[in-house]
Amino acid sequence: MRVNNYTDVHAVAKMKDGTFQKATEYVKASGGCSAPMGISDEEAMQGMGDMRMKFGEMQPGKPVQATPMIRHPNFSGMQMNQVTRDYTPARCIQKIIVSYGDKSVFTMDGDISISANPVINFGYLPDGAGPMKVTATDNQGGHWEKSFPVRSASN
């Protein structure tokens, strides 16, 4: 069950004797897509689009783990401001494209299910093709890209 708002949850159970019992409880959604971030929307959007990249250990002929990190609040549109009681409009990453030199590594289509400040892991084979480039776009027209130098594996 997924609860996205403060609401009554109703449960109905059929008992062994064939009768039904019901219960109702008011719940405050406190997780998942409807949970407020704990900071203001303005604070969550500071630095939006900033990117970092970590590269794992390189060994000749072996895949290397890479981890791009993208600063983005990824508002689902279901978070309620606890003061104004208004919903924060959805603003989420729609596409992430990673390339290595002139080769595509992967393209990821996103939506409201991506976490705030996503961190993604993937492997690639370093071949001196050039920098690793990450491009991200969101549903509000935001567009960010950054290139990261790739070290060479040494013998």
N, C-alpha and C positions, 0 to 999 in steps of 0.2 A: 504494500500500500504506500502511496506517496501523498503526503499532505503538504500543500503549498501555502496555506493561509491559516490563520486562527479560525477554528471551526469546531462544530460538534462532530464527534466520531460516533457512529451508531454501530453496534454489534448485535447480531441476532444468532442464536444458537438453537439447534433442534436437540432436545433432550432425548435420552434413551426411551422414555415413555411416550414419545411422539409429540409432546408439548413444546412450545417455543418460549424462549426467554430472550428479553432484549435489555440492553444497557446503553446509556448515552453518557459520554464524557466530553467536556469542552477541553480542547488542547490548543496550545500555542506552538505552531510549527517552529522548530528551532534548528533546522539543518537543511542540507541540500540546497536546492535552487532558490528557496524563499528566505534563507537566513540572511539577515543584514551582515555587512562586512565587519562591523565593529569600529569602523572609522567613517568619516564623512565621505560622500561621493567625490568631493573635490580632492580630498587627500588620496583617495583610491586612484584617481586619474593623474596625479602628479607623476611625471616621468613616463607617462604612457608611451609605449613604443620603444623604450630603451631595451637594448638587447646585450646579452653576454653569451659566450660560448666556452664550454670546457671540452677539452680533448683528453681522451685517455692515453695510456701508455702506447707508444708506437714501437712495433717490432717489424722488421722487414718481412713482407709477404703476408702479414696477418691483419685482419680487420681491426679498425680502431673505433672505439666508442666516442661519439660526439653528443653533447648535451646543450642545445640552445635553450636559453631562458629569456622569455619575453615579458616585459612589464605591461600588463593590461588587466583592468578590473573584471572584464567579462561579466558584466551585469546581465542577469537572466531576464529582467523585466518583472520578476516576481518578488523582488526584495522591497519590503515596505519600510519607509523612513519612519523610525519610531517616534519622532517628534511631530512631523507634519501629517503622518498617516497616508502620504502619497507614495505611489510606486515609482521606483527609479526606472526610467526607460531602458529597454534592452540595448546593450552595446557589447557586442561579442565579436571575437575573431572569427572571420568567415573562411579565410584561407591562409595557409602557411606553405610557402614554396622554398625548398632548400636545393641549391645547386652547388656543384663542385667544379670549378672551371666552367666549361661550356656544357657540362653533363648534368641532367636532372637527377637528384638523389631521391626526392619524394615530394609529393604535393598532398597536403592534408586539408580536407574540407571540414570546417568547424561549425558550431552552433552554440546555443546557450549551455550546453553540457560541459564545455571546457572550463576548467578551474581558473580562478584568478591567478595571474602571473604564471602561465603554464611553463612547465619544464618537460621537454621531450627528449627521449634517448633514441639513438639509432646508430648503426654501424656502417662503416664505409671502408673501402680499400684505398689508402693513399697512393697516388701515382704521380704526384707532382703536377697535377692538372691545373693548379691555381688556387685562388682563395675559395673558402666556403662562404656562400652568400645566402642569407635568410631574408625572405620577404614576407611580411604579414599585412593583411588587410582586414578591416572590420566592417560591420554592417552600417556604420555611420560615415563611411568614406575615409576613415583613417588608413593611411598607407605608410609603412615603415620598412626600411631595408638597411642591412648592414653586412659588410664583408669582413671575414675573419681570416687572417693568414693561417695557412696549414703548414706545420713543420714537416720536414722529411724524416723518414725513418733512416737511421744510420746503422751500419754494420758494426 
